[in-house]
Every structure is written in structure tokens, then in C-alpha cells.
Amino acid sequence: MKFIIDNIFLFGLVVLSGGALLLPFLQQRGNKLSLLQATQLINQNKTIIIDVRDEAQFASGHIREARNIPAKELAKRIGELDKFKTRNVLVVCQTGTRSSKAAATLTKAGFNEVFGLTGGMAAWQAQALPVVGGKAVIVKNAA
């Protein structure tokens, strides 16, 4: 106990930094899929992909067969997706943050299985997974 009292500021710093590290984990909402889980789901051909980025970002590169419905228009255009309510839905944004809100909107509308892509298109492209549109990046091996 004397150690804690003598080092109260150090102890407070440890508690505060631990809380800061846990905050992003606690804020995650909805079902999230890793890149591996998402590609497995897509390869089963039972998934519809909704890209909630704006048109310019979508045109710069997107997952094959993704449908572009910007996040700000999703509530108005949700009727376009009614026939897919029984299928798995993968929601994609740029970094994985906007997809949580869009996934919640789809879940409220009655979609059964809605998932967000962890890391979004940034993570997808960082792993050199296939995209449609945009410019291909060529990586040269330095060996």
C-alpha cells in the first residue's frame, strides 16, 4: 500500500493509459469480420457487398460485385436491398468506422446477417487483395 501512495502519479498514469488502450475495443459495435473471414464468406457466393463510401472513393477501387450506396443515402435507398434480406451482407467503408453505423441501419431494417469489414478498404488494399477499378499498384521485389 505504501508503494501505491508513494507512486500515486505513476499508478494513475498506468490506469489511464490502460483505459486508453481498451477504449477502441469497447467502442466496437456490431459484427466485424477479419479480411480472411470476409474473403471466405465472399467465396461462398452467399454474400452481398455494400460499399458505403462516396462515389469517388468507390470509383478509385472496390471489391468485385460491390454495390455502392453512400452512407448518407443508405436510409433512403434501403428499399433497393430488400430482396437480399436473407443473405449475408458485408458492409465496407474506407477504414471500418462508418460501416458499423451502416450495419446497424441494415440490422434495424430487418437484415439477418450483417457484418462490417475490419479495417475497411484500406486494410483490403494493404493486403493486396483484388479490387475493381482504380489504379493497380505494382510492387517490385528488391531481391
MIDO-756999 format. One record per atom (N, C-alpha, C, O): x, y, z. Coordinates in Angstrom, 1 decimal. Each point is the difference from the previous one (the first is absolute). Layout:
BEGIN
X / Y / Z
...
//
This chain:
BEGIN
0.8 / -1.2 / 0.0
-0.8 / 1.2 / 0.0
0.9 / 1.3 / 0.0
-0.4 / 0.9 / -0.6
1.5 / -1.0 / 1.3
0.9 / 1.2 / 0.1
0.5 / 0.3 / -1.4
0.2 / 1.1 / -0.4
0.1 / -2.2 / -0.4
0.5 / 0.2 / -1.4
-1.0 / 0.8 / -0.8
0.4 / 0.9 / -0.7
-1.7 / -1.3 / 0.8
-1.0 / 0.7 / -0.8
-0.1 / 1.5 / 0.4
-0.1 / 0.9 / -0.8
0.1 / -0.7 / 2.1
-0.1 / 1.4 / 0.5
1.3 / 0.8 / -0.4
-0.2 / 1.2 / -0.4
1.3 / -1.7 / 0.5
1.3 / 0.7 / -0.4
0.0 / 0.2 / -1.5
0.6 / 1.0 / -0.5
-1.2 / -1.8 / -0.3
0.0 / 0.1 / -1.5
-1.3 / 0.2 / -0.6
-0.4 / -0.6 / -1.0
-0.5 / 1.4 / 1.7
-1.4 / 0.2 / -0.5
-0.1 / 0.5 / -1.4
-0.8 / -0.4 / -0.7
1.7 / 1.3 / 0.3
0.0 / 0.6 / -1.3
0.4 / -1.1 / -1.1
-0.6 / -0.1 / -1.0
1.6 / -0.7 / 1.3
0.4 / -1.1 / -0.8
-1.2 / -1.0 / -0.2
-0.3 / -0.5 / -1.1
-0.3 / 0.1 / 2.3
-1.1 / -0.9 / 0.0
-1.2 / 0.6 / -0.8
-0.6 / -0.8 / -0.8
0.3 / 2.1 / 0.9
-1.0 / 0.6 / -0.7
0.2 / 0.0 / -1.5
-0.9 / -0.2 / -0.8
2.2 / 0.4 / 0.4
0.4 / 0.0 / -1.4
-0.2 / -1.4 / -0.6
-0.5 / -0.2 / -1.2
0.8 / -0.9 / 1.9
-0.2 / -1.3 / -0.4
-1.5 / -0.3 / -0.2
-0.3 / -0.6 / -1.1
-0.5 / 1.0 / 2.0
-1.4 / -0.3 / -0.1
-0.6 / 0.8 / -1.2
-0.8 / -0.5 / -0.8
1.2 / 1.8 / 0.6
-0.5 / 0.8 / -1.1
0.4 / -0.6 / -1.3
-0.8 / 0.0 / -0.9
2.1 / -0.4 / 0.7
0.5 / -0.5 / -1.2
-0.7 / -1.3 / -0.4
-0.3 / -0.3 / -1.1
0.1 / -0.6 / 2.2
-0.7 / -1.2 / -0.3
-1.5 / 0.2 / -0.4
-0.5 / -0.7 / -0.9
-0.1 / 1.7 / 1.4
-1.4 / 0.4 / -0.4
0.0 / 0.5 / -1.4
-0.9 / -0.4 / -0.8
1.9 / 1.2 / 0.4
0.1 / 0.5 / -1.3
0.2 / -1.2 / -1.1
-0.5 / 0.1 / -1.1
1.3 / -1.1 / 1.5
0.2 / -1.1 / -0.9
-1.3 / -0.9 / -0.1
-0.2 / -0.5 / -1.1
-0.6 / 0.5 / 2.1
-1.2 / -0.8 / -0.1
-1.2 / 0.7 / -0.7
-0.9 / -0.6 / -0.4
1.0 / 1.9 / 0.4
-1.1 / 0.8 / -0.6
-0.5 / -0.4 / -1.4
-1.1 / -0.2 / -0.2
2.1 / 0.1 / -0.7
-0.5 / -0.4 / -1.4
-0.6 / -1.4 / 0.0
-1.0 / -0.2 / -0.8
1.4 / -0.7 / 1.6
-0.6 / -1.3 / 0.1
-1.4 / 0.0 / 0.5
-0.9 / -0.7 / -0.5
0.7 / 1.6 / 1.5
-1.3 / 0.1 / 0.6
-1.0 / 0.7 / -0.9
-1.2 / -0.2 / 0.1
1.7 / 1.1 / -1.0
-0.9 / 0.7 / -0.9
-0.4 / -0.7 / -1.2
-0.9 / 0.4 / -0.7
1.5 / -1.6 / 0.4
-0.4 / -0.7 / -1.2
-1.4 / -0.5 / 0.2
-0.4 / -0.6 / 1.0
-0.4 / 0.8 / -2.0
-1.4 / -0.4 / 0.0
-0.2 / -1.0 / -1.2
0.6 / 0.1 / -1.0
-1.6 / -0.9 / 1.2
-0.4 / -0.9 / -1.1
0.9 / -1.1 / -0.3
1.1 / -0.2 / 0.7
-1.4 / -0.6 / -1.6
0.8 / -1.1 / -0.4
1.1 / 0.4 / -1.0
-0.3 / 0.7 / -1.0
1.5 / -1.0 / 1.3
1.1 / 0.4 / -0.9
0.7 / -1.3 / -0.5
0.0 / -1.0 / 0.7
0.4 / 1.1 / -1.9
0.7 / -1.2 / -0.6
1.5 / 0.4 / -0.4
0.2 / 1.2 / -0.4
0.7 / -2.1 / 0.6
1.4 / 0.3 / -0.4
0.0 / -0.2 / -1.5
-1.0 / -0.4 / -0.6
2.1 / 0.8 / 0.0
0.2 / -0.2 / -1.4
-0.2 / -1.5 / -0.5
-0.6 / -0.2 / -1.0
1.2 / -0.7 / 1.8
-0.1 / -1.4 / -0.3
-1.4 / -0.5 / 0.1
-0.5 / -0.7 / -0.9
-0.2 / 1.1 / 1.9
-1.4 / -0.4 / 0.2
-0.9 / 0.6 / -1.2
-0.9 / -0.7 / -0.5
1.2 / 1.9 / 0.2
-0.8 / 0.7 / -1.1
0.2 / -0.7 / -1.3
-0.9 / -0.2 / -0.8
2.2 / -0.1 / 0.4
0.2 / -0.7 / -1.2
-0.6 / -1.4 / -0.1
-0.5 / -0.4 / -1.0
0.5 / -0.3 / 2.1
-0.7 / -1.3 / 0.1
-1.5 / 0.2 / -0.2
-0.6 / -0.8 / -0.8
0.0 / 1.8 / 1.4
-1.4 / 0.2 / -0.2
-0.3 / 0.4 / -1.4
-1.0 / -0.5 / -0.6
1.8 / 1.3 / 0.0
-0.2 / 0.5 / -1.4
0.1 / -1.2 / -1.0
-0.7 / -0.2 / -0.9
1.7 / -0.7 / 1.2
0.2 / -1.1 / -0.9
-1.1 / -1.1 / 0.1
-0.1 / -0.8 / -0.9
-0.7 / 0.9 / 1.9
-1.1 / -0.9 / 0.1
-1.2 / 0.4 / -0.9
-1.0 / -0.7 / -0.1
1.1 / 1.9 / -0.5
-1.0 / 0.6 / -0.9
-1.4 / 0.1 / 0.6
-1.0 / 0.0 / -0.6
1.0 / 0.3 / 1.9
-1.2 / 0.2 / 0.7
0.0 / 1.4 / 0.7
-0.8 / 0.2 / 1.0
1.6 / 0.7 / -1.5
0.2 / 1.2 / 0.6
-0.2 / 1.2 / -0.9
0.4 / -0.1 / -1.2
-1.1 / 1.1 / 1.6
-0.1 / 1.2 / -0.7
0.9 / 1.1 / 0.7
0.1 / 0.0 / 1.2
0.7 / 0.7 / -2.0
0.9 / 1.0 / 0.5
-0.5 / 1.4 / -0.3
-0.3 / 0.3 / -1.1
0.2 / 0.5 / 2.2
-0.5 / 1.3 / -0.1
1.2 / 0.9 / 0.4
0.4 / 0.0 / 1.1
0.0 / 0.9 / -2.0
1.1 / 0.9 / 0.2
-0.7 / 1.4 / 0.3
-0.6 / 0.5 / -0.9
0.8 / 0.0 / 2.1
-0.6 / 1.2 / 0.4
0.9 / 1.2 / -0.1
-0.3 / 1.1 / 0.5
1.3 / -1.2 / -1.3
0.9 / 1.2 / -0.3
-0.7 / 0.8 / -1.0
-0.9 / -0.4 / -0.7
1.4 / 1.7 / 0.5
-0.6 / 0.8 / -1.0
0.4 / -0.5 / -1.4
0.9 / -0.9 / -0.2
-1.5 / 1.5 / -0.9
0.2 / -0.5 / -1.3
1.5 / 0.1 / -0.5
0.4 / -0.9 / -0.7
0.3 / 1.9 / 1.1
1.4 / 0.2 / -0.5
0.8 / -1.1 / 0.7
0.9 / -0.5 / -0.7
-1.0 / 0.2 / 1.9
0.7 / -1.0 / 0.7
-0.3 / -1.4 / -0.6
0.9 / -0.8 / -0.2
-2.1 / 0.6 / -0.1
-0.5 / -1.3 / -0.6
0.7 / -0.1 / -1.3
0.5 / -1.1 / -0.4
-0.5 / 2.1 / -0.4
0.6 / -0.1 / -1.4
1.5 / -0.2 / 0.1
0.6 / -0.5 / -1.0
0.0 / 0.9 / 2.1
1.5 / -0.1 / 0.1
0.4 / -1.5 / 0.3
1.2 / -0.3 / -0.1
-2.2 / -0.5 / 0.4
0.3 / -1.4 / 0.2
-1.0 / -0.6 / 1.0
-0.2 / 0.5 / 1.1
-0.4 / -1.7 / -1.4
-0.9 / -0.6 / 0.8
0.0 / -1.5 / -0.1
0.6 / -0.5 / -1.0
-1.2 / -0.2 / 1.9
-0.1 / -1.5 / -0.1
-0.9 / -0.4 / -1.1
-1.0 / 0.6 / -0.2
1.4 / -1.6 / -0.5
-0.8 / -0.5 / -1.1
-1.4 / -0.3 / 0.4
-0.3 / -0.5 / 1.1
-0.7 / 0.9 / -1.9
-1.4 / -0.1 / 0.1
-0.6 / 0.8 / 1.2
-1.1 / -0.3 / 0.5
1.9 / 1.3 / 0.0
-0.5 / 0.8 / 1.1
-1.0 / 1.0 / -0.6
0.1 / 0.5 / -1.1
-1.1 / -0.2 / 1.9
-1.0 / 1.0 / -0.4
0.3 / 1.3 / 0.8
0.2 / -0.1 / 1.2
-0.2 / 1.2 / -1.9
0.3 / 1.3 / 0.7
-1.2 / 0.7 / 0.4
-0.8 / 0.4 / -0.8
0.6 / -0.3 / 2.1
-1.1 / 0.8 / 0.6
0.7 / 0.9 / 1.1
0.2 / -0.5 / 1.1
0.1 / 1.7 / -1.4
0.7 / 0.9 / 1.0
-0.8 / 0.0 / 1.3
-1.2 / -0.1 / 0.0
2.0 / 0.1 / 1.1
-0.6 / -0.1 / 1.4
-1.1 / 1.1 / 0.2
-1.0 / -0.3 / 0.6
1.2 / 1.5 / -1.2
-1.0 / 1.0 / 0.3
-1.3 / -0.3 / -0.8
-1.1 / 0.6 / 0.3
1.1 / -1.4 / -1.3
-1.2 / -0.4 / -0.8
-0.6 / -1.3 / 0.4
-1.1 / -0.4 / -0.5
1.7 / -0.4 / 1.4
-0.4 / -1.3 / 0.3
-1.4 / -0.1 / 0.5
-0.8 / -0.9 / -0.5
0.4 / 1.7 / 1.4
-1.3 / -0.1 / 0.6
-1.1 / 0.3 / -1.1
-1.0 / -0.7 / 0.1
1.3 / 1.6 / -1.0
-1.0 / 0.2 / -1.1
0.0 / -1.1 / -1.0
-1.1 / -0.2 / -0.6
2.2 / -0.4 / 0.3
0.1 / -1.0 / -1.1
-0.1 / -1.5 / 0.5
0.3 / -0.9 / -0.7
-0.6 / 0.7 / 2.0
0.0 / -1.3 / 0.5
-1.0 / -0.9 / -0.7
0.1 / -1.3 / 0.0
-1.1 / 1.8 / -0.6
-1.0 / -0.7 / -0.7
0.6 / -0.8 / -1.2
-0.5 / -1.0 / -0.4
1.6 / 1.5 / -0.2
0.7 / -0.7 / -1.1
0.5 / -1.3 / 0.5
0.3 / -0.9 / -0.9
-0.1 / 0.7 / 2.2
0.7 / -1.2 / 0.5
-1.0 / -1.0 / 0.6
0.4 / -1.0 / 0.5
-1.7 / 1.3 / -0.5
-1.0 / -0.9 / 0.7
0.1 / -1.4 / -0.5
-0.2 / -0.9 / 0.8
0.5 / 0.6 / -2.0
0.0 / -1.3 / -0.5
1.2 / -0.8 / 0.5
0.0 / -1.3 / -0.2
0.9 / 1.9 / 0.9
1.2 / -0.6 / 0.5
0.0 / -0.2 / 1.5
1.0 / -0.4 / 0.6
-2.2 / 0.5 / 0.0
-0.1 / 0.0 / 1.5
0.4 / -1.4 / 0.6
0.5 / 0.0 / 1.1
-0.6 / -1.0 / -1.9
0.3 / -1.4 / 0.5
1.5 / -0.3 / -0.2
0.4 / -1.1 / 0.5
0.3 / 1.9 / -1.3
1.4 / -0.3 / -0.3
0.9 / 0.7 / 1.0
-0.4 / 0.9 / 0.8
1.7 / -1.4 / -0.7
1.0 / 0.7 / 0.8
0.3 / 1.3 / -0.7
0.1 / 0.1 / -1.2
0.1 / 1.0 / 2.0
0.3 / 1.3 / -0.5
1.3 / 0.4 / 0.6
0.2 / 0.0 / 1.2
0.8 / 0.4 / -2.1
1.3 / 0.5 / 0.5
0.0 / 1.5 / -0.3
-0.1 / 0.4 / -1.2
0.3 / 0.4 / 2.2
0.0 / 1.5 / -0.2
1.4 / 0.4 / 0.1
0.8 / -0.3 / 0.9
-0.4 / 1.1 / -2.0
1.4 / 0.4 / -0.1
0.0 / 1.6 / -0.1
-0.7 / 0.6 / -0.7
1.7 / -0.1 / 1.5
0.3 / 1.5 / -0.1
1.5 / 0.1 / -0.2
0.7 / -1.0 / -0.3
-0.2 / 2.2 / 0.4
1.4 / 0.2 / -0.2
0.9 / -0.6 / 1.1
1.0 / -0.7 / -0.3
-1.4 / 0.9 / 1.6
0.9 / -0.4 / 1.1
-0.7 / -1.0 / 0.9
0.6 / -0.5 / 1.0
-1.9 / 0.3 / -1.2
-0.7 / -0.9 / 0.9
-0.8 / 0.7 / 1.1
-0.6 / -0.7 / 0.9
0.6 / 2.0 / -0.9
-0.8 / 0.8 / 1.0
-1.4 / 0.2 / -0.4
-0.9 / -0.1 / 0.8
0.7 / 0.6 / -2.0
-1.4 / 0.3 / -0.5
-0.8 / -1.2 / -0.2
-1.3 / 0.0 / 0.1
1.9 / -1.2 / -0.3
-0.7 / -1.2 / -0.3
-0.8 / -0.4 / 1.2
-1.1 / -0.7 / -0.1
1.5 / 1.0 / 1.3
-0.7 / -0.4 / 1.2
-1.4 / 0.6 / 0.1
-1.0 / -0.6 / 0.3
0.9 / 1.9 / -0.6
-1.2 / 0.7 / 0.0
-0.9 / -0.5 / -1.1
-1.2 / -0.1 / 0.2
1.8 / -0.1 / -1.4
-0.8 / -0.5 / -1.1
-0.6 / -1.4 / 0.3
-1.1 / -0.3 / -0.4
2.0 / -0.5 / 1.0
-0.5 / -1.4 / 0.4
-1.1 / 0.1 / 1.0
-1.0 / -0.8 / -0.1
1.0 / 1.7 / 1.0
-1.1 / 0.2 / 1.0
-1.3 / 0.4 / -0.8
-1.0 / -0.5 / 0.4
1.2 / 1.3 / -1.4
-1.2 / 0.5 / -0.7
-0.6 / -1.2 / -0.8
-1.2 / -0.2 / 0.0
2.0 / -0.7 / -0.6
-0.5 / -1.1 / -0.7
-0.6 / -1.0 / 1.0
-1.0 / -0.7 / -0.3
1.6 / 0.5 / 1.5
-0.6 / -1.0 / 0.9
-1.4 / 0.5 / 0.5
-0.9 / -0.8 / 0.1
0.8 / 2.1 / 0.1
-1.3 / 0.6 / 0.4
-1.0 / -0.2 / -1.1
-1.2 / -0.2 / 0.3
1.6 / 0.2 / -1.5
-0.9 / -0.2 / -1.1
-0.4 / -1.4 / -0.3
-0.8 / -0.3 / -0.9
1.3 / -0.7 / 1.7
-0.4 / -1.4 / -0.1
1.0 / -0.9 / -0.7
-0.4 / -1.1 / -0.2
1.6 / 1.5 / 0.0
1.0 / -0.9 / -0.6
0.5 / -0.9 / 1.0
0.3 / 0.4 / 1.1
-0.2 / -1.7 / -1.4
0.4 / -1.0 / 1.0
1.4 / 0.0 / 0.4
0.4 / 0.2 / 1.2
0.5 / -0.3 / -2.2
1.4 / -0.2 / 0.3
0.8 / 1.2 / -0.7
0.2 / 0.0 / -1.2
0.2 / 1.0 / 2.1
0.6 / 1.2 / -0.5
1.4 / 0.1 / 0.7
0.1 / -0.1 / 1.2
0.9 / 0.2 / -2.0
1.4 / 0.1 / 0.5
0.7 / 1.2 / -0.6
-0.2 / 0.5 / -1.1
1.1 / 0.1 / 1.9
0.9 / 1.0 / -0.4
1.4 / -0.5 / -0.3
0.4 / -1.0 / 0.7
0.3 / 1.5 / -1.6
1.4 / -0.4 / -0.4
0.9 / 0.7 / 0.9
0.2 / 1.2 / -0.1
0.5 / -1.9 / 1.0
1.0 / 0.6 / 0.9
1.2 / 0.6 / -0.9
0.6 / -0.7 / -0.8
-0.4 / 2.0 / 1.1
1.0 / 0.7 / -0.8
-0.4 / 0.6 / -1.3
0.7 / 0.8 / -0.6
-1.9 / -1.2 / 0.1
-0.5 / 0.5 / -1.2
0.8 / -0.2 / -1.3
0.9 / -0.9 / 0.0
-1.1 / 1.7 / -1.0
0.7 / -0.1 / -1.2
1.5 / 0.3 / 0.1
0.8 / -0.6 / -0.7
-0.4 / 1.4 / 1.7
1.4 / 0.2 / 0.3
0.7 / -1.2 / 0.3
1.1 / -0.3 / -0.5
-1.7 / -0.6 / 1.4
0.6 / -1.2 / 0.3
0.0 / -1.0 / -1.1
1.0 / -0.8 / -0.3
-2.1 / 0.8 / -0.5
-0.2 / -0.9 / -1.1
1.1 / 0.3 / -1.1
0.7 / -1.0 / -0.4
-0.5 / 2.2 / 0.1
1.1 / 0.4 / -1.0
1.4 / -0.2 / 0.6
0.9 / -0.3 / -0.8
-0.7 / 0.5 / 2.1
1.3 / -0.1 / 0.6
0.4 / -1.5 / -0.1
1.2 / -0.3 / -0.1
-2.1 / -0.6 / 0.1
0.3 / -1.4 / -0.2
0.1 / -0.5 / -1.4
0.1 / -1.2 / -0.3
-0.3 / 2.2 / -0.6
0.1 / -0.3 / -1.5
-1.1 / -1.0 / -0.4
0.2 / -0.8 / -0.9
-1.4 / 0.9 / 1.5
-1.1 / -0.8 / -0.4
-0.6 / 0.7 / -1.3
0.1 / 1.2 / -0.2
-0.8 / -2.0 / -0.6
-0.4 / 0.5 / -1.3
-1.1 / 1.1 / 0.1
-0.9 / 0.0 / 0.8
1.1 / 1.1 / -1.6
-1.0 / 1.1 / -0.1
-0.3 / 0.2 / -1.5
0.7 / -0.4 / -0.9
-1.9 / 1.0 / 0.7
-0.5 / 0.3 / -1.3
0.1 / 1.5 / -0.1
-0.4 / 0.7 / 0.9
0.9 / -0.1 / -2.0
0.1 / 1.4 / -0.2
1.3 / 0.5 / 0.7
0.7 / -0.7 / 0.6
-0.5 / 2.0 / -0.8
1.2 / 0.6 / 0.6
1.3 / -0.4 / -0.7
-0.1 / -0.7 / -1.1
1.2 / 1.1 / 1.6
1.3 / -0.3 / -0.6
0.6 / -1.2 / 0.8
0.0 / -0.1 / 1.2
0.6 / -0.8 / -2.0
0.7 / -1.1 / 0.6
1.3 / 0.4 / 0.5
0.7 / 0.8 / -0.6
-0.3 / -1.3 / 1.8
1.3 / 0.4 / 0.5
0.9 / -1.2 / -0.2
-0.3 / -1.1 / 0.3
1.5 / 1.4 / -0.9
0.9 / -1.1 / -0.3
1.1 / 0.1 / 1.0
0.7 / 1.0 / 0.2
-0.5 / -2.1 / 0.5
1.1 / -0.1 / 1.0
1.1 / -0.8 / -0.6
-0.2 / -1.1 / -0.4
1.4 / 1.7 / 0.4
1.2 / -0.7 / -0.5
0.7 / -0.6 / 1.1
0.2 / 0.6 / 1.0
0.3 / -1.9 / -1.2
0.7 / -0.7 / 1.0
1.5 / 0.5 / -0.1
0.6 / 0.0 / -1.1
-0.1 / 0.4 / 2.3
1.4 / 0.5 / 0.0
1.0 / -1.0 / 0.0
1.2 / 0.3 / 0.2
-1.5 / -1.6 / -0.3
1.0 / -1.1 / 0.0
0.8 / -0.1 / -1.2
0.9 / -0.9 / 0.0
//
